[in-house]
């Protein structure tokens, strides 16, 4: 099976919105090159759940977006993390496909 790596495209400012009017955080939509397969999403979310306790950021896949609840001033730093996590998930997903 041929796997085309998923890439980080950018932040979708139109979809990004305040997560809760009582908190200063936003649901920030990080766009991917395509919607990932359910197995890819599962690998990504499992890895993120392991880190969530220390990062204190909720994260989920919504179509071709990774949505992260965070502060607006954290976005620049999070972009680098998202790029690394997408690459890491691509690698793990490829290993999964090759089994």
CNS distance restraints for C-alpha pairs under 8 A (distance, minus, plus):
assign (resid   1 and name CA) (resid  97 and name CA) 7.50 0.50 0.50
assign (resid   3 and name CA) (resid  94 and name CA) 7.23 0.50 0.50
assign (resid   5 and name CA) (resid  90 and name CA) 6.08 0.50 0.50
assign (resid   6 and name CA) (resid  32 and name CA) 6.53 0.50 0.50
assign (resid   6 and name CA) (resid  33 and name CA) 5.68 0.50 0.50
assign (resid   6 and name CA) (resid  34 and name CA) 6.46 0.50 0.50
assign (resid   6 and name CA) (resid  36 and name CA) 7.22 0.50 0.50
assign (resid   6 and name CA) (resid  86 and name CA) 7.08 0.50 0.50
assign (resid   6 and name CA) (resid  87 and name CA) 7.85 0.50 0.50
assign (resid   6 and name CA) (resid  90 and name CA) 6.78 0.50 0.50
assign (resid   7 and name CA) (resid  32 and name CA) 5.56 0.50 0.50
assign (resid   7 and name CA) (resid  33 and name CA) 5.15 0.50 0.50
assign (resid   7 and name CA) (resid  34 and name CA) 7.87 0.50 0.50
assign (resid   7 and name CA) (resid  83 and name CA) 7.68 0.50 0.50
assign (resid   7 and name CA) (resid  86 and name CA) 6.94 0.50 0.50
assign (resid   7 and name CA) (resid  87 and name CA) 7.71 0.50 0.50
assign (resid   8 and name CA) (resid  30 and name CA) 7.27 0.50 0.50
assign (resid   8 and name CA) (resid  31 and name CA) 6.13 0.50 0.50
assign (resid   8 and name CA) (resid  32 and name CA) 4.68 0.50 0.50
assign (resid   8 and name CA) (resid  33 and name CA) 6.28 0.50 0.50
assign (resid   8 and name CA) (resid  82 and name CA) 7.48 0.50 0.50
assign (resid   8 and name CA) (resid  83 and name CA) 6.03 0.50 0.50
assign (resid   8 and name CA) (resid  86 and name CA) 7.20 0.50 0.50
assign (resid   9 and name CA) (resid  30 and name CA) 7.45 0.50 0.50
assign (resid   9 and name CA) (resid  31 and name CA) 5.32 0.50 0.50
assign (resid   9 and name CA) (resid  32 and name CA) 5.30 0.50 0.50
assign (resid   9 and name CA) (resid  33 and name CA) 6.00 0.50 0.50
assign (resid  10 and name CA) (resid  30 and name CA) 5.79 0.50 0.50
assign (resid  10 and name CA) (resid  31 and name CA) 5.36 0.50 0.50
assign (resid  10 and name CA) (resid  32 and name CA) 7.47 0.50 0.50
assign (resid  11 and name CA) (resid  28 and name CA) 7.28 0.50 0.50
assign (resid  11 and name CA) (resid  29 and name CA) 5.80 0.50 0.50
assign (resid  11 and name CA) (resid  30 and name CA) 4.58 0.50 0.50
assign (resid  11 and name CA) (resid  31 and name CA) 5.84 0.50 0.50
assign (resid  12 and name CA) (resid  16 and name CA) 6.28 0.50 0.50
assign (resid  12 and name CA) (resid  28 and name CA) 7.58 0.50 0.50
assign (resid  12 and name CA) (resid  29 and name CA) 5.46 0.50 0.50
assign (resid  12 and name CA) (resid  30 and name CA) 6.22 0.50 0.50
assign (resid  12 and name CA) (resid  31 and name CA) 6.31 0.50 0.50
assign (resid  13 and name CA) (resid  28 and name CA) 7.82 0.50 0.50
assign (resid  13 and name CA) (resid  29 and name CA) 7.45 0.50 0.50
assign (resid  15 and name CA) (resid  28 and name CA) 7.53 0.50 0.50
assign (resid  15 and name CA) (resid  29 and name CA) 6.28 0.50 0.50
assign (resid  16 and name CA) (resid  26 and name CA) 6.88 0.50 0.50
assign (resid  16 and name CA) (resid  27 and name CA) 5.62 0.50 0.50
assign (resid  16 and name CA) (resid  28 and name CA) 4.64 0.50 0.50
assign (resid  16 and name CA) (resid  29 and name CA) 5.47 0.50 0.50
assign (resid  17 and name CA) (resid  26 and name CA) 5.46 0.50 0.50
assign (resid  17 and name CA) (resid  27 and name CA) 5.49 0.50 0.50
assign (resid  17 and name CA) (resid  28 and name CA) 6.77 0.50 0.50
assign (resid  18 and name CA) (resid  24 and name CA) 7.56 0.50 0.50
assign (resid  18 and name CA) (resid  25 and name CA) 6.21 0.50 0.50
assign (resid  18 and name CA) (resid  26 and name CA) 4.12 0.50 0.50
assign (resid  18 and name CA) (resid  27 and name CA) 6.05 0.50 0.50
assign (resid  19 and name CA) (resid  23 and name CA) 7.46 0.50 0.50
assign (resid  19 and name CA) (resid  25 and name CA) 5.89 0.50 0.50
assign (resid  19 and name CA) (resid  26 and name CA) 4.61 0.50 0.50
assign (resid  19 and name CA) (resid  27 and name CA) 5.18 0.50 0.50
assign (resid  19 and name CA) (resid  69 and name CA) 6.96 0.50 0.50
assign (resid  20 and name CA) (resid  24 and name CA) 7.51 0.50 0.50
assign (resid  20 and name CA) (resid  25 and name CA) 7.06 0.50 0.50
assign (resid  20 and name CA) (resid  26 and name CA) 7.48 0.50 0.50
assign (resid  24 and name CA) (resid  71 and name CA) 6.55 0.50 0.50
assign (resid  25 and name CA) (resid  69 and name CA) 6.20 0.50 0.50
assign (resid  25 and name CA) (resid  70 and name CA) 5.01 0.50 0.50
assign (resid  25 and name CA) (resid  71 and name CA) 4.61 0.50 0.50
assign (resid  25 and name CA) (resid  72 and name CA) 7.08 0.50 0.50
assign (resid  26 and name CA) (resid  68 and name CA) 7.94 0.50 0.50
assign (resid  26 and name CA) (resid  69 and name CA) 5.41 0.50 0.50
assign (resid  26 and name CA) (resid  70 and name CA) 5.50 0.50 0.50
assign (resid  26 and name CA) (resid  71 and name CA) 5.98 0.50 0.50
assign (resid  26 and name CA) (resid  72 and name CA) 6.73 0.50 0.50
assign (resid  27 and name CA) (resid  67 and name CA) 6.09 0.50 0.50
assign (resid  27 and name CA) (resid  68 and name CA) 5.58 0.50 0.50
assign (resid  27 and name CA) (resid  69 and name CA) 4.44 0.50 0.50
assign (resid  27 and name CA) (resid  70 and name CA) 6.62 0.50 0.50
assign (resid  28 and name CA) (resid  67 and name CA) 5.46 0.50 0.50
assign (resid  28 and name CA) (resid  68 and name CA) 5.33 0.50 0.50
assign (resid  28 and name CA) (resid  69 and name CA) 6.15 0.50 0.50
assign (resid  28 and name CA) (resid  70 and name CA) 7.05 0.50 0.50
assign (resid  28 and name CA) (resid  75 and name CA) 7.99 0.50 0.50
assign (resid  29 and name CA) (resid  65 and name CA) 5.78 0.50 0.50
assign (resid  29 and name CA) (resid  66 and name CA) 5.88 0.50 0.50
assign (resid  29 and name CA) (resid  67 and name CA) 4.64 0.50 0.50
assign (resid  29 and name CA) (resid  68 and name CA) 6.79 0.50 0.50
assign (resid  30 and name CA) (resid  65 and name CA) 5.35 0.50 0.50
assign (resid  30 and name CA) (resid  66 and name CA) 5.07 0.50 0.50
assign (resid  30 and name CA) (resid  67 and name CA) 6.12 0.50 0.50
assign (resid  30 and name CA) (resid  68 and name CA) 7.80 0.50 0.50
assign (resid  31 and name CA) (resid  64 and name CA) 6.12 0.50 0.50
assign (resid  31 and name CA) (resid  65 and name CA) 4.59 0.50 0.50
assign (resid  31 and name CA) (resid  66 and name CA) 6.54 0.50 0.50
assign (resid  32 and name CA) (resid  64 and name CA) 5.27 0.50 0.50
assign (resid  32 and name CA) (resid  65 and name CA) 5.65 0.50 0.50
assign (resid  32 and name CA) (resid  66 and name CA) 7.40 0.50 0.50
assign (resid  33 and name CA) (resid  64 and name CA) 7.07 0.50 0.50
assign (resid  34 and name CA) (resid  64 and name CA) 5.25 0.50 0.50
assign (resid  35 and name CA) (resid  63 and name CA) 5.16 0.50 0.50
assign (resid  35 and name CA) (resid  64 and name CA) 3.80 0.50 0.50
assign (resid  35 and name CA) (resid  65 and name CA) 7.30 0.50 0.50
assign (resid  36 and name CA) (resid  40 and name CA) 5.89 0.50 0.50
assign (resid  36 and name CA) (resid  41 and name CA) 6.21 0.50 0.50
assign (resid  36 and name CA) (resid  63 and name CA) 7.44 0.50 0.50
assign (resid  36 and name CA) (resid  64 and name CA) 6.60 0.50 0.50
assign (resid  37 and name CA) (resid  41 and name CA) 6.36 0.50 0.50
assign (resid  38 and name CA) (resid  42 and name CA) 6.11 0.50 0.50
assign (resid  39 and name CA) (resid  43 and name CA) 6.27 0.50 0.50
assign (resid  39 and name CA) (resid  93 and name CA) 7.46 0.50 0.50
assign (resid  40 and name CA) (resid  44 and name CA) 6.26 0.50 0.50
assign (resid  40 and name CA) (resid  89 and name CA) 6.82 0.50 0.50
assign (resid  40 and name CA) (resid  90 and name CA) 7.45 0.50 0.50
assign (resid  40 and name CA) (resid  93 and name CA) 5.78 0.50 0.50
assign (resid  41 and name CA) (resid  45 and name CA) 6.03 0.50 0.50
assign (resid  41 and name CA) (resid  61 and name CA) 6.53 0.50 0.50
assign (resid  42 and name CA) (resid  46 and name CA) 6.00 0.50 0.50
assign (resid  43 and name CA) (resid  47 and name CA) 6.24 0.50 0.50
assign (resid  43 and name CA) (resid  89 and name CA) 6.46 0.50 0.50
assign (resid  43 and name CA) (resid  92 and name CA) 7.50 0.50 0.50
assign (resid  43 and name CA) (resid  93 and name CA) 7.25 0.50 0.50
assign (resid  44 and name CA) (resid  48 and name CA) 6.18 0.50 0.50
assign (resid  44 and name CA) (resid  85 and name CA) 7.42 0.50 0.50
assign (resid  44 and name CA) (resid  86 and name CA) 7.60 0.50 0.50
assign (resid  44 and name CA) (resid  89 and name CA) 5.73 0.50 0.50
assign (resid  45 and name CA) (resid  49 and name CA) 5.99 0.50 0.50
assign (resid  45 and name CA) (resid  59 and name CA) 7.49 0.50 0.50
assign (resid  45 and name CA) (resid  60 and name CA) 6.61 0.50 0.50
assign (resid  45 and name CA) (resid  61 and name CA) 7.74 0.50 0.50
assign (resid  46 and name CA) (resid  50 and name CA) 6.47 0.50 0.50
assign (resid  47 and name CA) (resid  51 and name CA) 6.79 0.50 0.50
assign (resid  48 and name CA) (resid  52 and name CA) 5.84 0.50 0.50
assign (resid  48 and name CA) (resid  59 and name CA) 7.31 0.50 0.50
assign (resid  49 and name CA) (resid  53 and name CA) 7.46 0.50 0.50
assign (resid  51 and name CA) (resid  55 and name CA) 6.10 0.50 0.50
assign (resid  52 and name CA) (resid  56 and name CA) 5.28 0.50 0.50
assign (resid  52 and name CA) (resid  57 and name CA) 5.90 0.50 0.50
assign (resid  52 and name CA) (resid  58 and name CA) 6.82 0.50 0.50
assign (resid  57 and name CA) (resid  68 and name CA) 6.60 0.50 0.50
assign (resid  57 and name CA) (resid  69 and name CA) 5.72 0.50 0.50
assign (resid  57 and name CA) (resid  70 and name CA) 6.26 0.50 0.50
assign (resid  58 and name CA) (resid  68 and name CA) 5.79 0.50 0.50
assign (resid  58 and name CA) (resid  69 and name CA) 5.38 0.50 0.50
assign (resid  58 and name CA) (resid  70 and name CA) 7.95 0.50 0.50
assign (resid  59 and name CA) (resid  66 and name CA) 6.99 0.50 0.50
assign (resid  59 and name CA) (resid  67 and name CA) 5.51 0.50 0.50
assign (resid  59 and name CA) (resid  68 and name CA) 4.43 0.50 0.50
assign (resid  59 and name CA) (resid  69 and name CA) 6.44 0.50 0.50
assign (resid  60 and name CA) (resid  66 and name CA) 5.83 0.50 0.50
assign (resid  60 and name CA) (resid  67 and name CA) 5.35 0.50 0.50
assign (resid  60 and name CA) (resid  68 and name CA) 6.76 0.50 0.50
assign (resid  61 and name CA) (resid  65 and name CA) 5.76 0.50 0.50
assign (resid  61 and name CA) (resid  66 and name CA) 4.65 0.50 0.50
assign (resid  61 and name CA) (resid  67 and name CA) 6.09 0.50 0.50
assign (resid  62 and name CA) (resid  66 and name CA) 6.24 0.50 0.50
assign (resid  62 and name CA) (resid  67 and name CA) 6.80 0.50 0.50
assign (resid  70 and name CA) (resid  74 and name CA) 6.63 0.50 0.50
assign (resid  70 and name CA) (resid  75 and name CA) 7.50 0.50 0.50
assign (resid  71 and name CA) (resid  75 and name CA) 7.15 0.50 0.50
assign (resid  74 and name CA) (resid  78 and name CA) 6.13 0.50 0.50
assign (resid  75 and name CA) (resid  79 and name CA) 6.11 0.50 0.50
assign (resid  76 and name CA) (resid  80 and name CA) 7.34 0.50 0.50
assign (resid  77 and name CA) (resid  81 and name CA) 6.99 0.50 0.50
assign (resid  78 and name CA) (resid  82 and name CA) 6.08 0.50 0.50
assign (resid  79 and name CA) (resid  83 and name CA) 6.24 0.50 0.50
assign (resid  80 and name CA) (resid  84 and name CA) 6.33 0.50 0.50
assign (resid  81 and name CA) (resid  85 and name CA) 6.05 0.50 0.50
assign (resid  82 and name CA) (resid  86 and name CA) 5.98 0.50 0.50
assign (resid  83 and name CA) (resid  87 and name CA) 6.27 0.50 0.50
assign (resid  84 and name CA) (resid  88 and name CA) 6.09 0.50 0.50
assign (resid  85 and name CA) (resid  89 and name CA) 5.97 0.50 0.50
assign (resid  86 and name CA) (resid  90 and name CA) 6.08 0.50 0.50
assign (resid  87 and name CA) (resid  91 and name CA) 6.32 0.50 0.50
assign (resid  88 and name CA) (resid  92 and name CA) 6.31 0.50 0.50
assign (resid  89 and name CA) (resid  93 and name CA) 5.88 0.50 0.50
assign (resid  90 and name CA) (resid  94 and name CA) 6.10 0.50 0.50
assign (resid  91 and name CA) (resid  95 and name CA) 6.36 0.50 0.50
assign (resid  92 and name CA) (resid  96 and name CA) 6.22 0.50 0.50
assign (resid  93 and name CA) (resid  97 and name CA) 6.23 0.50 0.50
assign (resid  94 and name CA) (resid  98 and name CA) 6.22 0.50 0.50
assign (resid  95 and name CA) (resid  99 and name CA) 6.51 0.50 0.50
